[in-house]
Amino acid sequence: MVYNLLKGKKGLIFGALNKQSIAWQVALKSYEEGAEIILTNAPFALRLGDTKILAEKINAEIISCDVTNLDDIENLIKKTLEIFGGKFDFLLHSIGMSPNVRKGIPYDHTNYSNFLKTLDVSALSFHKIMQTCRNYDAINNWGSIVALSYIAAQRTLDRYNDMADAKAILESIARSFGYIYGKEKNIRINTISQSPTRTKAGSGVDGLESLIDFTEKMSPLGNATAEECANYCITLFSDLTKKVTMQNLFHDGGFSSMGMSEKAIRQYEKSFEENS
């Protein structure tokens, strides 16, 4: 069902790689709800992904941007303002990458050059993007900025590695910048802590399928899908949530409030019996 929640609004979306991407689903939903969209991703992601297919479907322009490069970010924001003919209303940061995770390097044997790359791409990019937007006064008053996070920012998850540190920094940046942008322009900034999702970035985490099975058993509502996350993003982009800011919002079927569920207990007991 379409509600026209974003009719007349314009948005910039980072990270739509393929149909599995949450950003891809957010772009689709935003378009369906009446928004004009510009898509952006890293040059290598645009070469390897299906972003052009999405752009054709939602009549969106694509602008290449390496978020570790300030000149690239500045070029992106200037081109976005030019294409839109002025300011825009919302922004999605859906970017995450860890060389240590990709290469199977454990947290206690961290390669620090890789670690810095993780933080730059997955967290510091959020600050760079917002600072550039502020410098160019690119976002309308009462606009909305959302970044995708994960519960590993608060709780230790085996094998999530330095991405956990990046997500913790990401959430802190949202609070700090949310204060500044809020008092100046009434722009709200939030992070969404999503269920583990089968995206390109998520697939790099060893043991993802086991994690998804566990969280499904633990969550009273089950895991949230990429499409459901997109629906949640739409509400945060809309005018219905004008006073929600500086929050980390859990969108995980209740997992973040659970200790142990009946399904998880049964699974544990079954495993215990098989190994006894």
Secondary structure in CASP SS format (residue, H / E / C, confidence):
PFRMAT SS
TARGET T0000
AUTHOR 0000-0000-0000
METHOD secondary structure of the structure
MODEL  1
M C 1.00
V C 1.00
Y C 1.00
N C 1.00
L C 1.00
L C 1.00
K C 1.00
G C 1.00
K C 1.00
K E 1.00
G E 1.00
L E 1.00
I E 1.00
F E 1.00
G C 1.00
A C 1.00
L C 1.00
N C 1.00
K C 1.00
Q C 1.00
S C 1.00
I H 1.00
A H 1.00
W H 1.00
Q H 1.00
V H 1.00
A H 1.00
L H 1.00
K H 1.00
S H 1.00
Y H 1.00
E H 1.00
E C 1.00
G C 1.00
A C 1.00
E E 1.00
I E 1.00
I E 1.00
L E 1.00
T E 1.00
N E 1.00
A C 1.00
P H 1.00
F H 1.00
A H 1.00
L H 1.00
R H 1.00
L H 1.00
G C 1.00
D C 1.00
T H 1.00
K H 1.00
I H 1.00
L H 1.00
A H 1.00
E H 1.00
K H 1.00
I H 1.00
N C 1.00
A C 1.00
E E 1.00
I E 1.00
I E 1.00
S E 1.00
C C 1.00
D C 1.00
V C 1.00
T C 1.00
N C 1.00
L H 1.00
D H 1.00
D H 1.00
I H 1.00
E H 1.00
N H 1.00
L H 1.00
I H 1.00
K H 1.00
K H 1.00
T H 1.00
L H 1.00
E H 1.00
I H 1.00
F H 1.00
G C 1.00
G C 1.00
K C 1.00
F E 1.00
D E 1.00
F E 1.00
L E 1.00
L E 1.00
H E 1.00
S C 1.00
I C 1.00
G C 1.00
M C 1.00
S C 1.00
P H 1.00
N H 1.00
V H 1.00
R H 1.00
K C 1.00
G C 1.00
I C 1.00
P C 1.00
Y H 1.00
D H 1.00
H H 1.00
T C 1.00
N C 1.00
Y H 1.00
S H 1.00
N H 1.00
F H 1.00
L H 1.00
K H 1.00
T H 1.00
L H 1.00
D H 1.00
V H 1.00
S H 1.00
A H 1.00
L H 1.00
S H 1.00
F H 1.00
H H 1.00
K H 1.00
I H 1.00
M H 1.00
Q H 1.00
T H 1.00
C H 1.00
R H 1.00
N H 1.00
Y C 1.00
D C 1.00
A C 1.00
I E 1.00
N E 1.00
N E 1.00
W E 1.00
G E 1.00
S E 1.00
I E 1.00
V E 1.00
A E 1.00
L E 1.00
S E 1.00
Y C 1.00
I H 1.00
A H 1.00
A H 1.00
Q C 1.00
R C 1.00
T C 1.00
L C 1.00
D C 1.00
R C 1.00
Y C 1.00
N C 1.00
D C 1.00
M H 1.00
A H 1.00
D H 1.00
A H 1.00
K H 1.00
A H 1.00
I H 1.00
L H 1.00
E H 1.00
S H 1.00
I H 1.00
A H 1.00
R H 1.00
S H 1.00
F H 1.00
G H 1.00
Y H 1.00
I H 1.00
Y H 1.00
G H 1.00
K H 1.00
E H 1.00
K H 1.00
N C 1.00
I C 1.00
R E 1.00
I E 1.00
N E 1.00
T E 1.00
I E 1.00
S E 1.00
Q E 1.00
S C 1.00
P C 1.00
T C 1.00
R C 1.00
T C 1.00
K C 1.00
A C 1.00
G H 1.00
S H 1.00
G H 1.00
V C 1.00
D C 1.00
G C 1.00
L H 1.00
E H 1.00
S H 1.00
L H 1.00
I H 1.00
D H 1.00
F H 1.00
T H 1.00
E H 1.00
K H 1.00
M H 1.00
S C 1.00
P C 1.00
L C 1.00
G C 1.00
N C 1.00
A C 1.00
T C 1.00
A H 1.00
E H 1.00
E H 1.00
C H 1.00
A H 1.00
N H 1.00
Y H 1.00
C H 1.00
I H 1.00
T H 1.00
L H 1.00
F H 1.00
S C 1.00
D H 1.00
L H 1.00
T H 1.00
K C 1.00
K C 1.00
V C 1.00
T C 1.00
M C 1.00
Q C 1.00
N E 1.00
L E 1.00
F E 1.00
H E 1.00
D C 1.00
G C 1.00
G C 1.00
F H 1.00
S H 1.00
S H 1.00
M C 1.00
G C 1.00
M C 1.00
S C 1.00
E H 1.00
K H 1.00
A H 1.00
I H 1.00
R H 1.00
Q H 1.00
Y H 1.00
E H 1.00
K H 1.00
S H 1.00
F H 1.00
E H 1.00
E H 1.00
N H 1.00
S C 1.00
END
